[in-house]
Amino acid sequence: MLIRNATLADGRTRDVRVSGETIDTVAPELDAAADERVVDATGKRLLPGMIDAHVHFRQPGFDHKETWETGSKSAAAGGVTTVVDQPNTDPPTVDGATFDQKLEYARQSLVDFGVNGGVTPDWRPDRLLDRQLFALGEVFLADSTGEMGIGESLFVNALEGGAAHGVPVTVHAEDASLFNESARERDDSDAWSAYRAARAEVAAVERACTIAAERGVGIHVAHTSTPRGIDAAAEAGMTCEVTPHHMLLSRSDLGDLGTLGQMNPPLRREKRRQRVYRRVVDGPVDMIATDHAPHTREEKETDVWSAPSGVPGVETALPLLLAEARRGPLTFERVRDLTAANPAEVFGLPNKGRVAEGNDADLVLVDPGTTETIRGTELHTRCDWTPFEGRVGVFPEWTMVRGEIVYERDAAEPFAAPRGKNVREQSAPDRSEPEKGQQPEPERGQQPEPERGQQPEPETDQQPEPGADDRPN
């Protein structure tokens, strides 16, 4: 396939030739072969597919919420070409047998995938770490060893085991001992955010980073929702992600959303959300990940203390970010870095994340001049709702995974057959000799090193009283 006159994330116009599963050539004015399919991309953006490092596709155990088939279709329709599934299924992915079981479910994925291993008191690192894991986590560091929480000694074991096997560790940073127990007396829409106070996240980020740094090990902090949490991870030399809902929604939206807007960590105050947004735009946030955690509407629409936490997001993340880039200050280049280039670099996927010769042909074609209103009933996830109802997004015309279009919006049958592979089973491309005697032409605009020395900003949440609630998303 030859994609002509495509505008890349950095604004250059190039032709892109796809051969087999990889990008063969990126250059101006390529000649088409006699039997080559040619796509005219004039006026459109060709982007690397999003690498979503944080999804919950719910299989096995919770198929009524999502499956690998429905979740990966939703991903493909949203321009996501690689997903990373979390271990809190039933059974949880904590040993070799449960990892192998989940891998069989994952073979139904349209997009490439990684599978994380869980760290609990019952995990079997001797059986788990010899599998082709994407990462360990998200690990919930807590003072007690409840359903999610693990103590410091087990956290250290996970850090050391991961380092010995070259497996990254991701952390869910909320200190349950700092939850605001007095908020449990409330039943209003804001009670959940008041309960899981911002300081609980900040303290957990600082603690996890300190433990890891003392052992010379890096960690990745999942779904940071506070400016101080982001800064703490950056100052410690660790990486972090922000979700679209923490970037774009705040506690002021809970009056409309109710328990549909309940997740862990919760939505924050509007001023804090604005400071998180600025860190997404300018750094030091490393990546956007969705924490796609679907539940049925019936499960969610109950009282705040009974509703499960989590929201869907894998299909709307990239479209929402591209809509933000249309109006600024977020740029298309920064969107590329946050959704593709940086996740590939952080998690060691050298053949993904950029429109560059030799890379996997994981590509998304969008028309930035065309927006669509987001409707939950029109999305492809198994749950028929979204916290972004009524907002606008720039959705893909088509999504390609390793050279094959797996989603084409206007086709009679928009989805291809499953073809996803475990990214840890794939080998990196040989870049020792450029193909056809040409020097590969990478995209410009490698993200500059962010400033790491920002002064912490005061958190204003009420002083919490001790409490605990370890329900996962």
ChimeraX attribute file (.defattr): number of C-alpha atoms within 10 A of each C-alpha:
attribute: neighborCount
match mode: 1-to-1
recipient: residues
	/A:1	19
	/A:2	22
	/A:3	21
	/A:4	22
	/A:5	23
	/A:6	24
	/A:7	20
	/A:8	24
	/A:9	23
	/A:10	17
	/A:11	13
	/A:12	13
	/A:13	22
	/A:14	21
	/A:15	22
	/A:16	27
	/A:17	25
	/A:18	23
	/A:19	16
	/A:20	13
	/A:21	16
	/A:22	23
	/A:23	23
	/A:24	22
	/A:25	25
	/A:26	23
	/A:27	15
	/A:28	14
	/A:29	12
	/A:30	16
	/A:31	11
	/A:32	14
	/A:33	10
	/A:34	6
	/A:35	7
	/A:36	11
	/A:37	11
	/A:38	13
	/A:39	14
	/A:40	12
	/A:41	20
	/A:42	14
	/A:43	14
	/A:44	19
	/A:45	24
	/A:46	24
	/A:47	27
	/A:48	31
	/A:49	30
	/A:50	34
	/A:51	29
	/A:52	27
	/A:53	30
	/A:54	27
	/A:55	23
	/A:56	26
	/A:57	29
	/A:58	24
	/A:59	24
	/A:60	21
	/A:61	14
	/A:62	14
	/A:63	14
	/A:64	13
	/A:65	21
	/A:66	24
	/A:67	23
	/A:68	25
	/A:69	23
	/A:70	20
	/A:71	30
	/A:72	30
	/A:73	26
	/A:74	23
	/A:75	32
	/A:76	33
	/A:77	29
	/A:78	30
	/A:79	33
	/A:80	32
	/A:81	31
	/A:82	29
	/A:83	30
	/A:84	23
	/A:85	28
	/A:86	27
	/A:87	27
	/A:88	23
	/A:89	20
	/A:90	13
	/A:91	14
	/A:92	21
	/A:93	28
	/A:94	26
	/A:95	21
	/A:96	18
	/A:97	14
	/A:98	19
	/A:99	23
	/A:100	16
	/A:101	14
	/A:102	23
	/A:103	17
	/A:104	10
	/A:105	15
	/A:106	27
	/A:107	18
	/A:108	19
	/A:109	25
	/A:110	29
	/A:111	31
	/A:112	23
	/A:113	24
	/A:114	24
	/A:115	29
	/A:116	28
	/A:117	32
	/A:118	28
	/A:119	29
	/A:120	23
	/A:121	15
	/A:122	10
	/A:123	16
	/A:124	17
	/A:125	19
	/A:126	11
	/A:127	14
	/A:128	23
	/A:129	22
	/A:130	12
	/A:131	18
	/A:132	19
	/A:133	21
	/A:134	25
	/A:135	25
	/A:136	27
	/A:137	28
	/A:138	23
	/A:139	23
	/A:140	28
	/A:141	26
	/A:142	22
	/A:143	13
	/A:144	14
	/A:145	15
	/A:146	16
	/A:147	13
	/A:148	21
	/A:149	26
	/A:150	19
	/A:151	16
	/A:152	17
	/A:153	10
	/A:154	16
	/A:155	23
	/A:156	16
	/A:157	13
	/A:158	23
	/A:159	23
	/A:160	18
	/A:161	18
	/A:162	18
	/A:163	15
	/A:164	10
	/A:165	12
	/A:166	13
	/A:167	22
	/A:168	23
	/A:169	27
	/A:170	23
	/A:171	23
	/A:172	25
	/A:173	29
	/A:174	26
	/A:175	28
	/A:176	25
	/A:177	18
	/A:178	22
	/A:179	25
	/A:180	25
	/A:181	18
	/A:182	14
	/A:183	20
	/A:184	14
	/A:185	9
	/A:186	14
	/A:187	12
	/A:188	14
	/A:189	22
	/A:190	23
	/A:191	21
	/A:192	26
	/A:193	24
	/A:194	24
	/A:195	27
	/A:196	28
	/A:197	27
	/A:198	30
	/A:199	23
	/A:200	21
	/A:201	25
	/A:202	24
	/A:203	18
	/A:204	25
	/A:205	29
	/A:206	18
	/A:207	17
	/A:208	22
	/A:209	26
	/A:210	16
	/A:211	17
	/A:212	19
	/A:213	15
	/A:214	8
	/A:215	11
	/A:216	11
	/A:217	18
	/A:218	19
	/A:219	22
	/A:220	24
	/A:221	26
	/A:222	27
	/A:223	26
	/A:224	27
	/A:225	28
	/A:226	27
	/A:227	24
	/A:228	26
	/A:229	26
	/A:230	29
	/A:231	29
	/A:232	27
	/A:233	25
	/A:234	22
	/A:235	17
	/A:236	18
	/A:237	15
	/A:238	20
	/A:239	24
	/A:240	27
	/A:241	25
	/A:242	26
	/A:243	22
	/A:244	22
	/A:245	23
	/A:246	24
	/A:247	24
	/A:248	18
	/A:249	20
	/A:250	20
	/A:251	23
	/A:252	14
	/A:253	17
	/A:254	20
	/A:255	12
	/A:256	11
	/A:257	17
	/A:258	18
	/A:259	27
	/A:260	26
	/A:261	26
	/A:262	26
	/A:263	22
	/A:264	22
	/A:265	26
	/A:266	24
	/A:267	30
	/A:268	25
	/A:269	19
	/A:270	15
	/A:271	10
	/A:272	24
	/A:273	22
	/A:274	19
	/A:275	17
	/A:276	27
	/A:277	21
	/A:278	17
	/A:279	19
	/A:280	23
	/A:281	18
	/A:282	15
	/A:283	22
	/A:284	24
	/A:285	25
	/A:286	25
	/A:287	30
	/A:288	30
	/A:289	28
	/A:290	28
	/A:291	29
	/A:292	27
	/A:293	24
	/A:294	30
	/A:295	25
	/A:296	18
	/A:297	16
	/A:298	9
	/A:299	14
	/A:300	21
	/A:301	15
	/A:302	14
	/A:303	13
	/A:304	21
	/A:305	13
	/A:306	11
	/A:307	18
	/A:308	24
	/A:309	24
	/A:310	23
	/A:311	27
	/A:312	30
	/A:313	25
	/A:314	33
	/A:315	25
	/A:316	29
	/A:317	28
	/A:318	29
	/A:319	24
	/A:320	21
	/A:321	24
	/A:322	24
	/A:323	22
	/A:324	19
	/A:325	19
	/A:326	15
	/A:327	9
	/A:328	11
	/A:329	12
	/A:330	19
	/A:331	18
	/A:332	23
	/A:333	20
	/A:334	25
	/A:335	23
	/A:336	28
	/A:337	25
	/A:338	27
	/A:339	25
	/A:340	29
	/A:341	27
	/A:342	24
	/A:343	24
	/A:344	21
	/A:345	14
	/A:346	15
	/A:347	14
	/A:348	15
	/A:349	20
	/A:350	16
	/A:351	24
	/A:352	30
	/A:353	29
	/A:354	28
	/A:355	29
	/A:356	21
	/A:357	26
	/A:358	26
	/A:359	25
	/A:360	28
	/A:361	31
	/A:362	33
	/A:363	29
	/A:364	26
	/A:365	24
	/A:366	25
	/A:367	17
	/A:368	19
	/A:369	11
	/A:370	12
	/A:371	18
	/A:372	13
	/A:373	13
	/A:374	22
	/A:375	16
	/A:376	18
	/A:377	13
	/A:378	9
	/A:379	18
	/A:380	20
	/A:381	29
	/A:382	20
	/A:383	22
	/A:384	16
	/A:385	21
	/A:386	23
	/A:387	23
	/A:388	24
	/A:389	13
	/A:390	12
	/A:391	14
	/A:392	19
	/A:393	23
	/A:394	26
	/A:395	28
	/A:396	25
	/A:397	18
	/A:398	22
	/A:399	29
	/A:400	24
	/A:401	27
	/A:402	24
	/A:403	19
	/A:404	18
	/A:405	19
	/A:406	23
	/A:407	28
	/A:408	19
	/A:409	14
	/A:410	9
	/A:411	10
	/A:412	7
	/A:413	9
	/A:414	14
	/A:415	18
	/A:416	14
	/A:417	11
	/A:418	18
	/A:419	15
	/A:420	22
	/A:421	20
	/A:422	21
	/A:423	22
	/A:424	17
	/A:425	11
	/A:426	10
	/A:427	10
	/A:428	16
	/A:429	13
	/A:430	11
	/A:431	12
	/A:432	6
	/A:433	10
	/A:434	14
	/A:435	14
	/A:436	9
	/A:437	7
	/A:438	10
	/A:439	11
	/A:440	18
	/A:441	13
	/A:442	14
	/A:443	17
	/A:444	12
	/A:445	12
	/A:446	14
	/A:447	16
	/A:448	8
	/A:449	8
	/A:450	13
	/A:451	12
	/A:452	15
	/A:453	11
	/A:454	12
	/A:455	9
	/A:456	12
	/A:457	12
	/A:458	9
	/A:459	14
	/A:460	11
	/A:461	16
	/A:462	12
	/A:463	11
	/A:464	20
	/A:465	14
	/A:466	13
	/A:467	17
	/A:468	18
	/A:469	16
	/A:470	15
	/A:471	13
	/A:472	17
	/A:473	18
